[in-house]
Amino acid sequence: MAGRLFLTMAKSKTRYVCSECGAVSLKYQGRCFECGNWGTLNEELVETMPSSKSGASSALTPAIPLKLSEIEHVHEERLKTGISELDRVLGSGLMLASVTLIGGEPGIGKSTLMLQLADTLSEKRLLYISAEESAHQIRNRALRMGVHADGMDIVSETQLEPLLDLLSAGNYDIVIVDSIQTIFSNRYESSAGTVTQVRECTSGLTQLAKKKGFSVFIVGHITKEGSIAGPKVLEHIVDTVLQFEGDNHYRYRILRALKNRFGSTNEIGVFEMSEKGLQEVKNPSEAFLSDRADNVSGSCVCAALEGTRPLLVEIQALVSKTNYSVPQRVSSGFDQRRLSLLLAVLEKRLGLGIGAQDVFLNVAGGLKLLEPAVDLAALVAVASSLYDTPIHPNTIAIGEIGLGGELRAVSQIERRLMEAQKLGFQKVVVPKSHQEKLSGSNFNHQIEIQYCASLKEALGAIFSS
């Protein structure tokens, strides 16, 4: 009898899960076989129920394939959230029955944005699952922000199973989970925040959301490297991944889409943190240049493109004699490897002596610039600081720099020029390869365009004005 009783009980099985990539191994190894990291395998106990003698497959409904032409076309409806910057990043609105993961550093504004979303969608049935704060704390924060959201339900719960029962019985349109790292399932013996718990809890919420037709916003933490905490498979489970960029010391917060099944990943949303929460920045170019100082060396304005939106951003450089055997190359908001490459071009092709100089580069406002169209502005700022010569405040520079010192064309040059003209800039330096296109187009410009074929020619045109 004891033997028969043992066979009907759940069995515990030990496995080892990588905290970086989520790979599962049945034996402990010092190095993960999937991502190659050392010391990342953590032991976990999983209870498994014995399978029936007849086999589990006999109770399952067989899958029925359909022809592509037999599937009915359904128009994808989007819900306007009432926050235009969030709608822009999501792709002109929130897709119904979608799952969105929002990551960012602590205190950057994730929970604040979710409360404001609940206020703008007050006509919808919304459930706020708070696993980090009590209902009283949420109420007090909402009062400070002026958020009413009378139609929002709040529940403080950290266990997954009661939450799934609540969502199955309820008829909610929007569900907010804050945060996924504090939710756990009693099916697994590991603690909340582990790879297994984060993956399985997200999977359970996603499956129910697709079945019931409600949309889910999941708040997640990020690691010290800046990536969203949890296994990489977490980003594959959800439909959209949004991440806040910026720092608590900056006024502006940048919301960027890292993944979007229903829209572009190039769009960004710009917010400003205030006492009343996150305020939308309608004209980011004007905001980023509002604190710019005139007649100061080491400053140049560039026209960057984020999705469909052109942004005018100030790039600041500081060049000073080094006190170390190896000069420093430090950048904020600009790829440091790209900076080293551009400095090598500047020294090799123009003969500027920066090998014994520390170079510090900063993108004002906390924005991260990834596209190569800002190369020219970065080197103009470096040269301006090196010779302590300010450039004309109404001049901007646009262009990618090749290893030979040549200026290469950039995309959507007309939109960049229109944004510069709108903000009152009088002169722009662009690659010469744009001359034929701009001369033959209907672009009506009142801004002086200087066409240059090389970095040397561009620097001469900028510093001669």
N, C-alpha and C positions, 0 to 999 in steps of 0.2 A: 504493500500500500504506500509505503514511504517513497518507493521508487516511482509509482504512478503519480503521486502528488507532486513530486519534483518535476515531472515532465510537463505538467499543466501550468507551472508557474513561469513568470517572465525570467528570462536569462539576462545576466549582465555581461556585457562584452566591453573589453578595453580597446580603445583605439587612440591614435595620436594625430592631432589636427594642427596644421601649420597656422600660426597666428598672422602670417603675412599674406598668404595666397589661399588658405583654406583647404589645401591638399590633405587627404586622409591616408594614413599609413597604419597597418596592423601591427607593426613592430617599431620600436623606438630606434631612431637613427639620429646621429648628431647633426646631419645636414638634410634639409628638405629636398626630396627627389624632384620636386616640381619647380620651385623658384631658386633653389641653390643656396638659401640662407642657412646659417648655422645657428643652432640653439633656439629655433622657433617652434619645435614640435612640443605640444602640450598634451598631457594625458587626460582622456575623458572617458567616463563610464556611460554606456548607452544600454538601456533595457530593451530587449527585443522579445516579442511574443512568438511562441512557436507556431509554425504554419500548420494548417489542417492536413489530415492524412489524404484527403481527396484532392488537395492542391488548391491554391488560391485562384488560379486562372479560371477555374470552372464557374466561379461566382461573378466574374467580371463581364461587363457588356462589351462585345467585340467592337473595335473601331470601324466606322463606315466611311470610306473616302468619298469625296465629291469632286466632280469635274469643276474646273474653274468657271465655266459658263453657267453652271447650275447654281452657283452661289449668288444670292441676291445682293445687289449693290445697296449699301446703306450710307446715307449722307452723314458725314462726321460733323456733329454739332460741337460747338465750342461755347464755353461759358465765360463771359466777361467778369473778371474778378473785381472790377472797380479800381484797380491799381494798374495804371497804364504801363508803368515800367515792368511790372511783373508779367502782364499780358504780352509785352514785346518779347521777353525772354522765353516765355512758354510757347510762342508762335501764334500770336493774335488771340490768345485766350486759353482757358483750361479745357482740355479734352475730357469728356465724361468717361467714367470708369477707368481713369488713369491713376498711376501711382508715381508720385514725385518725391524724390529724395533731396533734401536741402542740407548742405553741410557748411561748416564755417567754424572759426575759432570761438571760444567762449566769450560771450558778451558782445559779439559783433552785430547782433540784431536778428537772429533766426526766430526766436520766440516772439520778439516784438512784431516782426512781419506777420507771423501767424495770427496774432491777436488782431492786428489791423485788417487782415484778410477776413477774419470772422465778423468784424464790424461792417465791412463793405458788402459782405454776403449775408446780411442779417435776415433776408427774406428766405434763405435756404435753411433746411434742417441740418445743423452742424453739431458734431460731437468733438470736443476737445479732450483728448486723453493725456492727462498730465501724470507722467511717471516720475518726475523730478520735483515738482512743487505740489503743495496742497491746494485745494480749491480756494481757500481763503487768500493764499498768496497770489493766485491768479486774479482774484477779484480786486485785491489792492493794487496790483500792477495795472489792471484795466482802468481803474479809477484815476490813477496818475496820468494815464495816456488819454483819458477822455473817451474810452471805448465803452460802448453800451452793449451791443450784440445780445439783445434780449432773447433772441431765438437760439442761442448757443447752449448746449448741454455740456457740463464739465464732469469728468469722472477721474478720480485719482486711483489708479490701479496699475500694478506692475506685472501681474500674471497674465499670460496670453489667453488661456482658455476661458476665463470669465469675460474677457473683452470680445472674443469671437462669438460667445453666446449672446452678448449684448448687441453686437452689430448684426447678428443673424435675426434677432427678434425685432430690432428697431428698423426704422425706415429713414435712414439718414442719406443726405446728398453729399456732404463733405465730412471727412474724418481727418483730424490732425493728431498725430502721434508725436509726443515730445518727452523723451527722445527714445529712439529704438535701442540704444545701448543699455537702457535701464529696464527693458521688457524681457521677461524670461518665460520659458515653458517648463512645466513640471515633468514633461516627458524626458528631459535630459538632466543629468545630475550636475552639469557644469553651471557656473554662476553667470549672472547677467553680464552682457558685454563681451563674452567669449565669441569665438568665430562661429561655433555651432549655434548658439542662441541667437545671435544677430541674423544669421542666414535663415534659420528655420522660422523665426518670428516674422521676418519680412516676407518670406514665402507664404506663410499662412495668411497674413493680411492681404497680400496681393491676390491670392486665389479667391478669397472671399469677396474682395472688391470687384473682380471681374465677374463673379457669379451674381452678386447683388446689384451691380451697376453704380456704386458710389465711388467718388474720387478720394484719394488718400494723399495727404502730405505727411512725409516722414522726416523728422528732424534728426540729423546725425552729427556726431562729433568728428573732428579731424585729428590726424596724427601729427607728430612734431615735424614730419616731412611735408605736411600740407595736404595729404591725401585723405579721403574719407575713411574713418576707422572701420574696421571689419574686413572680411574677405573681399577680393576683387569681384567675386561672383555676385555680391550684393548689388553692384552697379548694373549687372546684366539682368537681374530680376526685375528691377523697376523700369518704368517707361522713360522717365526724365530725371536727370541729375543736375541740380543747380548748386552752385557754391558761391559763398560770399567771399570777396577779396577786399583787402584793406587792413587797417589796423585800428585798434581802439583809440589811438592817439590822432587818427585822421578824422576829418569831418565827413568825408565821403565814403560810401560803401558801394562796391561794384558787385552786382549779381550777374554771374556768368553761367551759361548753359554748357556743361561738359558732355552731356548726352541728351538727345531729344528725338524720340521716335516720331514725333508729330510736327517737327519744325526744324529750323536752322540752329546750329550750335555756335554761330558767329555773333549772335545778338547779345548785348549786355544791357542791364538796367542800372541806372545811377540813382542813388539815394543819399540824402544827407541826414545824419543823426542829430536829433534835437530832443528837447525835454518832452515833447509830445510824441516821440517815436520817430519813425523813418519818414522823411518828407521826400517826395519825388523831385528830381532835378530835371526841369523841362528843357533847359538849354545847357548841357554839360560843358560845351566849349567855353561859354562865357564864365561858367562857374570855375573851371580849372585855371582860367587866366585872370581871375579877379584879383588875386594877390601878387601878380607879377610886378616886379620892380623894373623901372626904366634905367637905362644907362649903367647897367651892371654887366660886367664881363662874365662869360661862362654860361650864357642863357640863349636858347634858340627855340622857336616855336615850330612844331611840326604838325602836319595834318594826317592823323592816323585814321584808319577805317575799321570800325567794329561792327560787323554785320552790314546792315544798310545805313548805318549812322556814321557820318564823318565827325571826328573829334579833333579840335585844336588843343594841343597839350604842350606845356612848356617842359623842355629838357634842360636840366642844369648840370654843369660840369665844374669840377674844381681840380686844378692841376697844381701840384706843389712839389718841391724838391724832397726826395725821399730821405729818410734817416735810417733805412734798413738796407741790407745787402741785396734784397729782392724787392723791387717796387710793388706797391699794393695796387690791385685792380678791383675796386669795389663798386657794385652797381645795385640800385634799388628800383625795381620795376622794369629792368632791362636785362636781357640775357647776358650773363657775365662772360660766357665763352664767345658770344658774338662781339662783345666789347673788346676782348683781347684780339680777335681777328681784325676788327676795324682799326685798332691802334697799330697793329703790324702793317696794315696797308698805308696808314698815315705816315709812318716812319720810313717805310721802304720806298714808296712812290713819290713822296714830297720831301723826304729828308728832314722831317721835324724831329728834333732830339727829345724824345719822351721816354727813352730807355732808363733814365735815372730820375723819373718823375712818378710820384703817386698820382693816380687818376681815380677820381670818385665821380660817379654818374648817378643822377637821380631823376626820376619822372615825377614831376610835381603833382600832388593830389592823391598819391597812392595808387595810381593806375598802373597796370602791367601791360606793356607794349610788346607784342610778339611778332608783328609783321615787319619785313625788311624795308618798308618805305620810310622808316624813321632813321635809317642809317646816316643819311646826309646831315640831318639836324643834330644827331649825336656828335659827329665829328666837327661840325661847325661850333658847337658849344665847347668841345675840348680845345680847339684851336683858339677860340676867343679867350678862354681862361689861361691858356699857355702864354699868349702874348698880352694878356690883361687889356684886351681891346673889345669893348662892347659893340655889338652889331646894332643896326637901326631897329628900333622897337616895332616898326611896321613891316618887317621882313620875315618871311617864313621860308623853310627849306623842305623840299619833298624829293625823295629819290633813294633807290637801292644802290649800294656800292659794291662793285665786283672786286675780285682780288687784283685785277690789273689797274685799279684806280678809276675805272670807267663808271659812269652813271647809267643805271638801267631803268627801264620803264616800270611804272607801278600801275595797279589796277584802278579803274574809276577815277581818273585824274580830274574830270570835270566836276564831280561832286565835291572833291576836296577843295578845288578852287572856288566853287560857289560858297562853301562854308567860310573860307578865308575872306572872301569879298564881303560877305554878310556882316562879319565882325570888324570890318574897317581896315583890313590889312591892304597895303598899297603895292607891295612887291613880293613876288614869289619866284624862287629858283627851282626849276624842274629839269629832268633829263631832256636832252635834245631830241630824243626819239619821239617825244610827244608833239613836236612842232607841227608836223604834217597833219596829224589828227586834229589838233586844236585849231589850226588855221583853216581847215576845210569844214569844220563843224559850225553849227548855229549857236555856239556858246557865246553869249553877249557878255563880255567882261570889261570892267573898268579898272582892273588890277593889272599892273605891269608884270609881264611874264618874261623871265630871263631864262633862255634855253642854254644849257651847258652839257658838254659831252663827257667831261672828266671831273674828278674831285678837285684837281688843281684849278681848273677854270671856274668851278662853282665858288671856291673860297675866294678867288680874285674878284668875282662879281659881287659877293656879299660884303667883303671888307672894303671895297672901293666906294661903296655908297655911303 
